[in-house]
Amino acid sequence: MTLTSLPLYNFNNGSLMIIIFAFVCLGLIGSIFLFMTGSKEDKDGPENTK
């Protein structure tokens, strides 16, 4: 009868992995956003400056 008091599944490890995965996805999306809205003033490059 000790098996009836044991939980069928422990959600602690899975929820921690989902939270870490969410932070990784947010970091990737944030880095893509930063690359897309990068510095616009260096668009011509140094070869066109005189």
N, C-alpha and C positions, 0 to 999 in steps of 0.2 A: 504493500500500500504506500510505500514511499514514492513510487513513480507518479502518483496522482498529484503530488504537491510540486513536482518539478515543472518548470515552464517548458512549453513545447519549442519555443524559439527565443533566442536572446536578440533583441533589436538594438542593443547598444553599439555593437561593432558595425552593423549595417548603416545605422543612422550617422555614425561618425564618418564612414566612407562617403556617404552621400553629401555631407556637409563639406568635406574636403574637396570632393569633385565639383561642387557648386562654386567654391572659392577659386578653384583652378579655372573653371569656365569663365567666371567673372573677370579674372585676371587676363585671360586671353582676349576676351571681348574688349576690355579696357585698353590693352596694348594695341589691338587693331584700330580702335578708335583714335588713339594717340598718333599712330602712324598715318591714318587718313587725314587728320587735321593737323599735320605737322607744320613746320615753319614755311610760310608762303613767301617770305622775303628772299630766300636763297633759291628761288625757282630758276633764275637765269643761270646761276652758277658763276664761278670766278672768272671764266674765260671772257665774259661780256663786260666786265668792269674795266674801265680805263683810267 
